[in-house]
Amino acid sequence: MSYAIAYGATALIFLTLDYVWLGHVAGSFYRERLAGLMADQVNFAVAGAFYLVYVVGIVIFAVAPALRSGNWQDAALYGCLFGFFAYATYDFTNLATLRDWPVAVTLVDIAWGTFVTGFSATVGYVIARNFA
């Protein structure tokens, strides 16, 4: 039951923060730099699949170890590391293979992924620990 609570809490935090980030804080940053690469419409089915799968990764690699250790710092550390490696894989691959992929997008996106994943893992852990 604690893993279901961890998944739900982590997903809610991650989705909310990513929505605010992409929709209200940094959306124009990405649009200005990636205009030629962006689709006219978001494919919500694919986006939904990403969020479902990515949050499973956060729970497995960050929240679960913290639930075993009883230490929120494990959720924060492993969440940040998972976010860093996942977003770095995406952004460095794009930087290496796509013409005109901006270095600024790479740096900002990796920083965002590191933060949002670490924070979401930590909150997911705290909620699961206190309510499971």
trRosetta pair geometry for C-beta under 8 A, 3 or more apart (Angstrom, degrees):
i j d omega theta_ij theta_ji phi_ij phi_ji
1 4 5.7 -54 -155 35 40 112
1 5 6.4 37 151 -15 70 105
1 132 5.5 155 107 -153 92 94
2 5 5.6 -54 -149 41 35 111
2 6 6.0 41 150 -24 67 106
2 67 6.1 134 136 -144 136 145
2 128 4.8 87 -174 -179 83 104
2 129 7.6 53 -152 -78 121 36
2 132 3.3 59 -99 -165 81 165
3 6 5.3 -48 -141 37 34 115
3 7 6.2 38 155 -22 65 102
3 59 6.4 91 -158 176 85 131
3 63 7.9 130 -128 110 66 122
3 64 7.0 17 -108 -90 103 96
3 67 7.9 -108 -77 9 71 170
3 128 7.4 43 -85 -142 23 139
4 7 5.7 -49 -146 34 30 112
4 8 6.4 27 155 -15 63 107
5 8 5.9 -56 -145 40 31 109
5 9 6.0 24 160 -13 66 111
5 127 6.4 -146 155 125 102 95
5 128 4.6 144 98 -111 104 74
5 131 5.7 -167 -166 91 149 104
5 132 4.9 -155 34 -77 146 96
6 9 6.1 -59 -142 42 25 106
6 10 5.9 22 161 -16 64 114
6 59 5.3 119 120 -129 115 107
6 63 4.6 141 -176 155 132 148
6 64 7.6 134 118 -64 167 62
6 67 6.9 -73 -73 -54 148 135
6 124 4.9 73 -164 165 70 101
6 125 6.7 28 -128 -87 107 41
6 127 7.3 154 -103 79 48 93
6 128 3.7 2 -72 -69 83 146
6 132 7.6 -13 -37 -55 85 137
7 10 6.0 -61 -141 41 23 107
7 11 6.0 23 160 -19 63 111
7 55 6.2 96 -155 140 75 114
7 56 7.2 11 -123 -92 113 56
7 59 5.2 -21 -84 -69 75 152
7 124 7.6 57 -69 -155 13 127
8 11 5.9 -57 -144 37 25 110
8 12 6.3 25 158 -20 63 108
9 12 5.8 -55 -147 35 29 111
9 13 6.4 23 158 -13 64 107
9 123 6.4 -144 153 127 107 85
9 124 4.5 151 96 -122 100 63
9 127 3.8 178 -128 72 162 149
9 128 6.3 -143 30 -44 139 80
10 13 6.0 -58 -148 40 29 107
10 14 6.0 24 158 -16 66 113
10 55 5.4 147 110 -156 108 101
10 58 5.3 -179 173 104 142 132
10 59 6.0 -168 32 -68 159 88
10 63 6.1 -93 -63 -54 142 145
10 120 5.1 84 -158 159 74 96
10 121 6.4 27 -125 -95 118 41
10 123 7.2 147 -99 81 55 84
10 124 3.1 9 -68 -86 89 144
11 14 5.9 -59 -140 42 27 108
11 15 5.9 22 164 -15 66 112
11 51 6.9 88 -146 162 94 102
11 52 8.0 16 -119 -106 127 45
11 55 4.5 22 -85 -133 83 164
12 15 6.2 -58 -141 40 22 106
12 16 6.1 21 161 -18 60 113
13 16 6.0 -61 -147 38 25 110
13 17 6.2 16 162 -11 64 111
13 119 7.0 -142 155 122 127 88
13 120 4.4 167 99 -125 114 78
13 123 4.7 130 -84 79 163 140
13 124 6.5 -128 25 -52 132 83
14 17 6.2 -62 -146 41 25 104
14 18 6.0 19 160 -14 65 114
14 51 7.1 162 110 -149 119 94
14 54 7.5 -166 161 107 155 113
14 55 6.0 -166 39 -92 153 101
14 58 7.0 -166 -63 -15 146 166
14 116 6.3 95 -135 159 73 102
14 117 7.4 33 -114 -101 114 50
14 120 4.0 37 -68 -121 86 155
15 18 5.9 -60 -140 42 26 107
15 19 6.1 31 158 -23 64 108
15 51 6.1 51 -87 -153 98 140
16 19 5.8 -56 -149 34 26 112
16 20 6.5 22 155 -14 63 106
17 20 5.8 -55 -148 38 32 109
17 21 6.1 33 153 -20 67 110
17 116 5.1 176 113 -134 134 105
17 119 7.0 110 -73 88 169 131
17 120 6.8 -130 25 -67 137 103
18 21 5.5 -52 -141 39 32 115
18 22 5.9 15 166 -4 68 111
18 51 7.9 -157 56 -104 156 111
18 116 6.2 86 -69 -170 81 155
19 22 6.5 -61 -134 47 22 96
19 23 5.3 -4 174 4 62 127
20 23 6.4 -64 -120 52 16 96
20 24 5.3 -46 -163 42 57 116
20 25 6.1 45 142 -13 76 110
21 24 7.6 -2 -34 52 5 72
21 25 5.0 -48 -133 49 42 120
21 26 5.4 -7 177 25 74 109
21 112 6.2 119 -165 -155 149 130
21 116 7.0 -65 -28 -77 155 139
22 25 7.8 9 -15 48 16 81
22 26 6.6 -40 -98 69 35 88
22 27 5.4 76 169 -82 47 86
22 30 7.2 -14 -137 15 78 148
23 27 5.6 33 -131 -54 14 135
24 27 6.8 58 -18 -4 14 117
26 29 4.4 -46 -166 34 76 126
26 30 6.1 71 138 -19 89 96
26 108 7.0 170 -150 159 142 132
26 112 7.2 -89 16 -86 166 148
27 30 6.1 -61 -155 38 32 104
27 31 6.1 27 154 -16 69 111
28 31 5.4 -54 -138 42 35 112
28 32 5.9 38 162 -23 68 106
29 32 6.3 -57 -149 33 21 108
29 33 6.7 -4 161 2 57 115
29 105 7.9 156 142 -101 94 76
29 108 6.7 -104 147 138 142 168
30 33 6.3 -76 -148 48 27 97
30 34 5.4 -24 175 25 70 121
30 38 7.6 102 141 -75 97 134
30 105 6.7 89 -117 -125 69 110
31 34 6.7 -74 -117 57 18 81
31 35 5.9 52 173 -81 61 80
31 38 6.7 -40 -120 -3 64 163
32 35 6.6 -12 -144 -39 16 107
33 102 4.5 -62 -175 6 124 152
33 104 6.5 -131 -115 76 156 112
33 105 5.2 -176 116 -58 144 114
34 37 4.7 -66 -174 52 85 109
34 38 5.2 93 121 -42 98 100
34 102 7.4 -110 -62 12 76 111
34 105 6.5 85 -51 -101 109 156
35 38 6.2 -55 -138 23 25 111
36 100 7.4 20 61 93 135 140
37 98 7.1 35 -108 -175 142 141
37 101 7.9 44 -51 -97 160 76
39 42 7.0 136 78 -86 115 31
39 43 6.9 25 75 -24 165 91
42 47 5.9 10 169 -33 110 143
43 46 4.2 33 108 23 115 113
43 47 6.4 154 88 -16 61 88
44 47 5.3 -53 -138 42 37 114
44 48 5.9 43 158 -25 68 104
45 48 5.8 -52 -148 35 26 112
45 49 6.6 29 151 -20 61 104
46 49 5.5 -49 -149 33 34 114
46 50 6.6 40 150 -22 64 100
47 50 5.6 -50 -154 31 34 114
47 51 6.6 29 152 -15 66 104
48 51 5.8 -55 -148 37 34 108
48 52 6.2 34 155 -19 67 106
49 52 5.8 -54 -145 37 30 112
49 53 6.2 20 161 -10 66 112
50 53 6.2 -69 -148 44 25 102
50 54 5.7 19 162 -19 67 117
51 54 5.9 -55 -132 39 25 109
51 55 6.2 24 168 -17 62 109
52 55 6.5 -65 -154 35 20 105
52 56 6.9 23 150 -20 59 106
53 56 5.6 -53 -157 30 35 115
53 57 6.8 36 148 -18 65 103
54 57 5.5 -52 -158 33 38 115
54 58 6.6 41 146 -21 68 100
54 86 7.2 110 -135 179 102 159
55 58 5.3 -43 -147 31 41 115
55 59 6.4 41 154 -18 67 101
55 120 7.8 -94 -119 147 87 138
56 59 5.9 -57 -151 38 31 109
56 60 6.2 26 154 -16 66 110
57 60 5.8 -57 -140 40 29 107
57 61 5.7 -6 174 10 68 117
57 82 6.3 166 143 -176 102 131
57 86 7.1 105 126 -79 154 144
58 61 6.8 -72 -132 52 18 87
58 62 5.3 -39 -171 37 61 120
58 63 6.3 54 136 -14 76 105
58 79 6.2 36 -150 -124 93 90
58 82 6.3 159 -106 104 58 151
58 83 8.0 32 -101 -60 99 87
58 117 6.0 -150 -105 -156 112 88
58 120 6.1 -29 -165 103 158 114
58 121 5.2 -142 -176 -81 102 93
58 124 7.0 102 131 24 119 160
59 62 7.3 -61 -97 55 10 76
59 63 4.6 -39 -134 44 52 125
59 64 6.0 70 157 -32 65 94
59 124 6.9 -107 -93 148 79 149
60 63 7.8 34 0 46 17 85
60 64 5.7 -6 -142 7 28 134
61 64 7.5 46 -15 38 11 103
61 65 7.3 -7 175 -7 31 116
61 78 5.8 -159 143 164 74 113
61 82 4.7 128 101 -89 133 134
62 65 6.6 -67 -153 36 18 103
62 66 6.7 10 157 -12 58 113
62 74 7.6 166 -166 136 60 71
62 75 5.3 80 159 -149 90 56
62 78 3.9 177 -113 103 71 101
62 79 3.8 86 -154 -67 156 70
62 81 7.9 166 -89 51 104 87
62 82 5.4 -102 -45 3 114 139
62 117 7.4 155 -24 159 162 93
62 118 7.7 -148 -148 -114 151 48
62 121 3.7 -41 125 -143 139 145
62 125 7.7 -101 133 -50 85 117
63 66 5.8 -65 -154 41 32 110
63 67 6.2 33 152 -22 70 105
63 75 5.6 37 -102 -122 50 106
63 79 7.6 57 -50 -73 67 107
63 121 5.4 -144 -59 -154 79 80
63 124 4.9 -61 -98 108 134 118
63 125 5.0 -163 -135 -73 78 82
63 128 6.6 83 -178 17 120 151
64 67 5.6 -51 -144 34 33 111
64 68 6.5 32 156 -18 65 103
65 68 5.6 -55 -150 36 34 112
65 69 6.2 17 157 -6 69 110
65 74 5.2 -126 116 158 100 127
65 75 7.6 173 74 -76 83 55
65 78 5.6 95 53 -19 136 167
66 69 5.9 -61 -138 48 32 100
66 70 7.6 174 169 -13 58 4
66 71 6.0 -115 -144 73 75 59
66 72 6.2 54 -164 -115 130 29
66 73 7.8 168 -120 61 108 37
66 74 4.0 175 -92 83 76 103
66 75 3.6 -15 -46 -50 162 87
66 78 7.1 -149 -41 34 97 125
66 121 7.4 131 -2 159 143 100
66 125 4.4 -26 102 -125 142 143
67 70 7.5 29 -170 -72 27 44
67 125 6.5 -149 -58 -137 75 87
67 128 6.3 -53 -90 112 120 130
67 129 6.7 -162 -113 -78 77 86
69 74 5.0 99 51 -17 142 158
70 129 7.5 113 -136 -129 61 128
71 74 4.6 86 86 -7 99 104
71 75 7.8 -176 103 -4 60 79
72 75 5.4 -48 -161 32 50 114
72 76 6.4 49 145 -18 74 103
72 122 5.8 63 -178 -149 97 87
72 125 5.6 156 -122 104 72 133
72 126 6.1 29 -113 -71 124 88
72 129 7.8 -90 -76 -2 91 156
73 76 5.4 -52 -146 39 39 113
73 77 6.0 36 156 -17 70 107
74 77 5.9 -54 -139 41 29 107
74 78 5.8 13 168 -4 66 114
74 125 7.9 153 76 -121 84 161
75 78 6.5 -62 -134 48 21 98
75 79 5.6 24 163 -23 60 118
75 118 7.9 122 133 -162 67 59
75 121 4.5 -173 177 138 87 95
75 122 4.7 140 110 -95 115 50
75 124 7.1 -166 -162 67 135 85
75 125 3.7 -104 -76 -22 159 151
75 126 7.8 -140 59 -30 162 71
76 79 5.8 -59 -140 39 20 112
76 80 6.3 19 160 -17 60 107
76 118 5.2 48 -160 -175 59 99
76 119 7.9 32 -123 -82 81 35
76 121 6.8 173 -84 87 29 107
76 122 4.6 33 -76 -78 80 118
77 80 6.0 -59 -151 35 25 107
77 81 6.4 20 155 -14 63 109
77 118 7.6 54 -60 -132 9 109
78 81 5.5 -52 -142 40 34 112
78 82 6.1 38 156 -21 67 105
78 121 6.8 -139 84 162 82 160
79 82 5.8 -52 -143 37 29 110
79 83 6.2 27 157 -15 63 109
79 117 4.9 -174 173 135 82 77
79 118 3.9 135 103 -113 104 42
79 119 7.3 -158 128 14 143 26
79 120 6.7 -177 -161 64 136 70
79 121 2.8 -156 -86 27 134 144
79 122 6.3 -111 22 -31 155 74
80 83 5.8 -58 -146 41 28 111
80 84 6.1 31 155 -22 65 108
80 114 5.1 35 -158 -174 76 84
80 115 7.5 20 -115 -84 88 28
80 117 6.6 147 -95 86 28 96
80 118 3.5 22 -64 -77 75 129
81 84 5.6 -52 -144 35 29 113
81 85 6.3 20 162 -12 65 107
82 85 6.2 -61 -146 41 26 103
82 86 6.1 21 160 -15 65 113
82 117 5.6 -137 86 158 92 140
82 121 7.4 112 41 -58 129 147
83 86 6.0 -59 -138 41 26 107
83 87 5.9 11 169 -5 65 114
83 113 4.4 178 177 146 92 74
83 114 4.5 153 104 -107 114 29
83 115 7.2 -130 126 30 158 28
83 116 6.6 160 -134 65 145 67
83 117 2.7 179 -69 36 119 138
83 118 5.9 -93 14 -28 138 75
84 87 6.5 -67 -141 46 20 98
84 88 5.7 19 162 -19 62 117
84 110 6.5 48 -141 -175 63 92
84 113 6.8 148 -83 102 29 101
84 114 4.4 38 -71 -96 80 102
84 117 7.9 -131 -18 55 53 136
85 88 5.7 -55 -134 40 25 112
85 89 6.3 34 160 -27 61 103
86 89 5.9 -53 -154 28 26 113
86 90 6.8 20 152 -11 61 106
86 113 6.3 -141 81 173 92 135
86 117 7.2 130 40 -76 127 159
87 90 5.7 -54 -150 39 37 111
87 91 5.9 22 159 -9 71 113
87 109 5.7 -164 -176 138 117 86
87 110 4.8 160 115 -114 115 53
87 112 7.3 178 -138 73 161 74
87 113 2.8 152 -46 49 149 166
87 114 6.8 -104 39 -38 136 66
87 117 7.8 -152 -21 -16 115 133
88 91 6.0 -61 -134 47 28 101
88 92 5.5 21 170 -12 68 115
88 110 5.2 55 -78 -121 72 119
88 113 7.8 -151 -27 76 60 141
89 92 6.5 -56 -131 42 17 101
89 93 6.1 19 163 -19 56 114
90 93 6.1 -67 -154 36 20 110
90 94 6.5 16 155 -15 61 109
90 109 7.6 -97 92 137 113 134
91 94 5.7 -54 -147 38 33 111
91 95 6.2 34 154 -20 66 106
91 105 7.1 -165 -138 119 110 81
91 106 4.2 134 168 -134 119 74
91 109 5.1 161 -82 83 134 126
91 110 5.5 -103 34 -54 154 94
92 95 5.4 -50 -142 38 35 114
92 96 6.1 32 156 -18 66 108
92 106 6.8 87 -72 -148 50 124
93 96 5.8 -60 -147 40 28 108
93 97 6.0 -11 167 9 66 119
94 97 6.5 -77 -132 51 23 88
94 98 4.9 -17 -169 13 70 125
94 101 4.6 166 143 -138 92 156
94 106 7.3 -167 74 -87 106 96
95 98 7.3 -35 -80 44 13 89
95 101 4.9 -138 -98 97 45 129
95 103 6.8 68 -126 -97 125 60
95 106 5.1 16 -60 -79 129 142
97 101 7.9 46 64 -12 54 143
98 101 4.2 85 80 -45 108 116
101 105 6.8 -104 177 60 75 128
101 106 7.1 75 141 -50 105 105
102 105 4.3 95 73 0 99 101
102 106 7.1 -158 103 -6 58 82
103 106 5.4 -52 -155 33 40 117
103 107 6.4 34 153 -16 70 105
104 107 6.0 -56 -147 39 31 107
104 108 6.1 24 159 -12 67 111
105 108 6.1 -59 -140 44 28 105
105 109 5.6 24 163 -18 66 117
106 109 6.1 -63 -141 40 19 107
106 110 6.3 16 163 -15 60 110
107 110 6.1 -58 -146 37 25 107
107 111 6.4 24 157 -16 62 109
108 111 5.8 -59 -151 39 29 111
108 112 6.2 29 153 -19 66 108
109 112 5.6 -52 -144 38 31 112
109 113 6.2 31 157 -18 65 107
110 113 5.8 -54 -143 39 30 111
110 114 6.3 34 156 -22 63 106
111 114 5.8 -56 -150 34 28 113
111 115 6.4 22 156 -13 64 109
112 115 5.9 -62 -148 41 29 107
112 116 5.8 15 165 -11 70 113
113 116 6.2 -55 -129 42 25 101
113 117 5.9 20 170 -13 62 115
114 117 6.5 -67 -147 40 17 104
114 118 6.2 11 161 -12 59 116
115 118 6.0 -68 -148 41 24 106
115 119 6.0 16 163 -14 66 114
116 119 5.9 -55 -140 41 27 109
116 120 6.0 27 160 -19 63 112
117 120 5.9 -55 -140 39 26 109
117 121 6.2 28 158 -19 62 108
118 121 5.8 -56 -146 36 27 111
118 122 6.4 26 156 -20 63 108
119 122 5.8 -57 -149 35 30 111
119 123 6.4 22 158 -11 66 107
120 123 6.0 -57 -144 42 30 105
120 124 5.9 33 156 -21 65 111
121 124 5.6 -56 -143 39 27 114
121 125 6.2 31 156 -22 63 106
122 125 5.8 -54 -151 34 28 112
122 126 6.4 26 154 -18 64 106
123 126 5.7 -52 -145 36 34 111
123 127 6.2 30 158 -15 66 107
124 127 6.1 -58 -146 39 27 107
124 128 6.1 23 158 -15 64 112
125 128 5.9 -61 -144 41 27 108
125 129 5.9 26 159 -21 66 111
126 129 5.8 -56 -144 37 25 112
126 130 6.2 7 162 -5 62 114
127 130 6.2 -69 -144 45 25 99
127 131 5.7 -20 174 18 66 121
128 131 6.7 -75 -123 53 18 84
128 132 5.1 15 -176 -26 64 125
129 132 6.9 -28 -97 25 11 105
